[in-house]
Amino acid sequence: MESLSFFVGVIGNIISVLMFLSPARTFWQIINQGSTEEFESLPYICTFLSSFLWVYYGITKPDGLLIATVNGFGVLVETVYIALFLFYAPAKMKVKTGILVGILDVSFLTAAILLTRLALKGDSRIDAIGILCAGLNIIMYGSPLSAMKTVVATKSVEYMPFLLSFFLFLNGGIWTLYAFLVQDLFLGVPNGAGFLLGTAQLLLYAIYRNAKPSINSKNIISDGLLEEGFQHHQPLILPQSST
């Protein structure tokens, strides 16, 4: 059983690495254009926070090496993304990004680590970190819901790229299987939700990929069913905590 769980975990790591690297094309575009334009930094800031917490969970929990290593890679990648954002963003966005980094990736992260290290011990500490990680992952996995609503309303999958949904499906599925093998509820619940959400998105693709877009699709989008700049927020789904 241990060898099987390790093998599944390695596969999960490979898929997660691909997910973390998925926004690379976006940042290559930013570098070429010399500007972040309308792209938002929040997805990468949240992904950094989530990944760092999973690293903390992985090094705190016995046999959590696979969790810690892949999310450690995620921390490095997201650090590069955020640094590029701070370099290429307009002045107003730089200030906004700096404030968010200070609140979420410095203050909140430091407080979470200090509180769990100083106030809790043993299994209680592991459980507290796991609950925090799982809760954050569930919130982040819910980010595609607006896109799914838009697909149904417009009868078009234009704003829900296939690869994002496919990787969400794979990532959620493989880590749910790993969680089952190692009996880790904190991994299983959020990734199970991600797997179901990814499955639902793939089903929408099967239904609407050849459908004729609604005539009023642009009006539907502009009226608010598609949040402003959703295509720029979309990376939040992919590089988020890979466990």
C-alpha positions as CSV (number, residue, x, y, z in Angstrom):
1,M,0.0,0.0,0.0
2,E,2.9,2.4,0.8
3,S,4.5,1.8,-2.5
4,L,1.2,2.4,-4.3
5,S,0.5,5.6,-2.5
6,F,4.1,6.8,-3.2
7,F,3.6,6.0,-6.9
8,V,0.3,7.9,-7.0
9,G,1.8,10.8,-5.1
10,V,4.6,11.0,-7.7
11,I,2.1,11.2,-10.5
12,G,0.2,13.8,-8.6
13,N,3.4,15.8,-8.2
14,I,4.1,15.7,-12.0
15,I,0.5,16.9,-12.7
16,S,0.8,19.6,-10.1
17,V,4.1,20.9,-11.5
18,L,2.4,21.3,-14.9
19,M,-0.4,23.2,-13.2
20,F,2.0,25.5,-11.5
21,L,3.7,26.2,-14.8
22,S,0.5,26.7,-16.7
23,P,0.4,30.6,-16.3
24,A,3.9,30.8,-17.8
25,R,2.4,31.7,-21.2
26,T,0.6,34.6,-19.5
27,F,3.7,36.0,-18.0
28,W,5.7,35.5,-21.2
29,Q,3.0,37.8,-22.8
30,I,3.4,40.3,-19.9
31,I,7.2,40.3,-20.4
32,N,6.9,40.8,-24.2
33,Q,4.4,43.6,-23.8
34,G,6.2,45.2,-20.8
35,S,2.9,45.5,-18.9
36,T,0.5,43.4,-16.9
37,E,-2.4,45.3,-18.6
38,E,-5.7,44.1,-17.0
39,F,-4.3,41.0,-15.4
40,E,-4.9,40.6,-11.7
41,S,-2.2,39.6,-9.1
42,L,-4.7,38.1,-6.5
43,P,-4.7,34.6,-8.0
44,Y,-0.9,34.3,-7.7
45,I,-0.9,35.8,-4.2
46,C,-3.5,33.4,-3.0
47,T,-1.7,30.5,-4.7
48,F,1.5,31.4,-2.9
49,L,-0.4,31.5,0.4
50,S,-2.1,28.1,-0.2
51,S,1.1,26.5,-1.4
52,F,3.1,27.7,1.6
53,L,0.5,26.5,4.0
54,W,0.6,23.0,2.3
55,V,4.4,23.0,2.6
56,Y,4.0,23.8,6.3
57,Y,1.4,21.0,6.6
58,G,3.7,18.6,4.7
59,I,6.7,19.2,6.9
60,T,4.6,19.0,10.1
61,K,2.8,15.8,9.3
62,P,4.8,12.5,9.3
63,D,5.2,11.1,5.8
64,G,4.2,14.4,4.2
65,L,7.3,14.7,2.0
66,L,5.4,14.5,-1.3
67,I,3.0,17.2,-0.2
68,A,5.8,19.5,0.9
69,T,8.1,19.1,-2.1
70,V,5.5,19.8,-4.8
71,N,4.1,22.8,-3.0
72,G,7.6,24.0,-2.3
73,F,8.0,24.1,-6.1
74,G,4.7,26.0,-6.2
75,V,6.0,28.6,-3.7
76,L,9.1,29.2,-5.9
77,V,7.1,29.6,-9.1
78,E,4.5,31.9,-7.5
79,T,7.3,34.0,-6.0
80,V,8.6,34.5,-9.6
81,Y,5.1,35.4,-10.8
82,I,4.5,37.9,-8.1
83,A,8.0,39.5,-8.6
84,L,7.2,39.9,-12.3
85,F,3.9,41.4,-11.4
86,L,5.6,43.9,-9.2
87,F,8.1,44.8,-11.9
88,Y,5.7,45.1,-14.9
89,A,2.5,46.4,-13.3
90,P,1.4,50.0,-13.4
91,A,2.1,52.0,-10.3
92,K,-1.5,51.6,-8.9
93,M,-1.4,47.9,-9.4
94,K,2.0,47.6,-7.8
95,V,0.7,49.3,-4.7
96,K,-2.3,47.0,-4.6
97,T,-0.2,43.9,-5.1
98,G,2.2,45.0,-2.4
99,I,-0.6,45.6,0.1
100,L,-2.2,42.2,-0.7
101,V,1.2,40.5,-0.3
102,G,1.7,42.2,3.0
103,I,-1.7,41.2,4.3
104,L,-2.0,37.6,3.0
105,D,1.5,36.3,2.3
106,V,3.2,38.0,5.2
107,S,0.9,38.9,8.0
108,F,-1.7,36.2,7.7
109,L,0.9,33.5,7.0
110,T,3.1,34.5,9.8
111,A,0.2,34.6,12.2
112,A,-1.0,31.2,11.2
113,I,2.4,29.6,11.6
114,L,3.1,31.3,15.0
115,L,-0.3,30.5,16.4
116,T,-0.1,26.8,15.4
117,R,3.5,26.5,16.6
118,L,3.1,28.2,19.9
119,A,-0.5,27.2,20.9
120,L,-0.8,23.7,19.6
121,K,1.2,20.5,19.6
122,G,1.2,17.1,17.9
123,D,-2.0,16.0,16.2
124,S,-3.8,19.1,17.2
125,R,-1.3,21.2,15.3
126,I,-1.5,19.0,12.3
127,D,-5.4,19.1,12.4
128,A,-5.5,22.9,12.7
129,I,-3.1,23.4,9.7
130,G,-5.0,20.8,7.7
131,I,-8.3,22.5,8.3
132,L,-6.9,25.8,7.3
133,C,-5.4,24.4,4.1
134,A,-8.5,22.5,3.2
135,G,-10.8,25.5,3.8
136,L,-8.6,27.7,1.6
137,N,-8.5,25.1,-1.2
138,I,-12.3,24.6,-1.1
139,I,-12.8,28.4,-1.6
140,M,-10.3,28.4,-4.4
141,Y,-11.8,25.4,-6.1
142,G,-15.1,27.3,-6.2
143,S,-13.6,30.0,-8.4
144,P,-14.7,28.4,-11.7
145,L,-18.4,28.5,-10.8
146,S,-19.0,31.8,-12.4
147,A,-17.4,30.5,-15.6
148,M,-19.7,27.5,-15.6
149,K,-22.7,29.8,-15.2
150,T,-21.5,31.8,-18.1
151,V,-21.1,28.7,-20.3
152,V,-24.7,27.7,-19.7
153,A,-26.0,31.3,-20.2
154,T,-24.1,31.9,-23.4
155,K,-23.9,28.4,-24.8
156,S,-20.2,28.9,-25.4
157,V,-17.1,27.5,-23.8
158,E,-15.0,30.4,-24.9
159,Y,-14.4,31.6,-21.4
160,M,-13.6,28.2,-19.8
161,P,-10.5,26.9,-21.6
162,F,-10.4,23.2,-21.9
163,L,-6.9,22.6,-20.5
164,L,-7.8,24.4,-17.3
165,S,-10.8,22.2,-16.7
166,F,-8.8,19.1,-17.7
167,F,-6.0,19.8,-15.3
168,L,-8.5,20.6,-12.6
169,F,-10.1,17.2,-13.2
170,L,-6.7,15.3,-13.2
171,N,-5.3,17.2,-10.2
172,G,-8.4,16.7,-8.1
173,G,-8.7,13.1,-9.0
174,I,-5.1,12.0,-8.4
175,W,-4.8,13.8,-5.1
176,T,-8.2,12.4,-4.0
177,L,-6.9,8.9,-4.7
178,Y,-3.7,9.7,-2.8
179,A,-5.7,11.0,0.1
180,F,-7.7,7.8,0.2
181,L,-4.6,5.6,0.1
182,V,-2.9,7.5,3.0
183,Q,-6.2,8.2,4.8
184,D,-5.8,12.0,4.8
185,L,-9.2,13.7,5.1
186,F,-7.7,17.2,4.7
187,L,-6.4,16.2,1.3
188,G,-9.4,14.3,0.3
189,V,-12.2,16.8,0.9
190,P,-11.0,19.8,-1.1
191,N,-9.5,17.7,-3.9
192,G,-12.7,15.6,-4.1
193,A,-14.5,18.8,-4.6
194,G,-12.1,19.8,-7.2
195,F,-12.4,16.5,-9.0
196,L,-16.2,16.8,-9.1
197,L,-16.0,20.4,-10.3
198,G,-13.6,19.4,-13.0
199,T,-15.8,16.6,-14.1
200,A,-18.8,19.0,-14.3
201,Q,-16.7,21.4,-16.4
202,L,-15.7,18.6,-18.8
203,L,-19.4,17.6,-19.1
204,L,-20.3,21.2,-20.0
205,Y,-17.6,21.0,-22.7
206,A,-19.2,17.9,-24.1
207,I,-22.6,19.6,-24.2
208,Y,-21.7,23.1,-25.4
209,R,-18.4,22.7,-27.4
210,N,-20.3,22.6,-30.7
211,A,-23.3,24.6,-29.6
212,K,-24.2,27.8,-31.4
213,P,-23.4,30.7,-29.0
214,S,-26.3,32.8,-27.8
215,I,-27.0,35.9,-29.8
216,N,-27.0,37.9,-26.6
217,S,-23.9,36.3,-25.2
218,K,-22.0,39.6,-25.2
219,N,-24.8,41.3,-23.4
220,I,-25.0,38.5,-20.8
221,I,-21.3,38.8,-20.1
222,S,-21.3,42.6,-19.9
223,D,-24.3,42.4,-17.5
224,G,-22.2,40.6,-15.0
225,L,-22.6,36.9,-15.4
226,L,-18.9,36.9,-16.4
227,E,-16.9,38.8,-13.8
228,E,-14.8,41.6,-15.2
229,G,-11.5,40.2,-16.5
230,F,-12.4,36.6,-15.7
231,Q,-10.1,35.3,-18.3
232,H,-7.3,37.1,-16.4
233,H,-8.4,35.6,-13.1
234,Q,-8.6,32.1,-14.4
235,P,-5.1,31.0,-13.4
236,L,-6.4,30.9,-9.9
237,I,-7.8,27.5,-10.7
238,L,-4.6,25.9,-12.0
239,P,-1.7,26.8,-9.9
240,Q,-3.6,26.7,-6.7
241,S,-2.5,24.3,-4.0
242,S,-1.6,21.1,-5.8
243,T,-2.7,18.8,-3.0
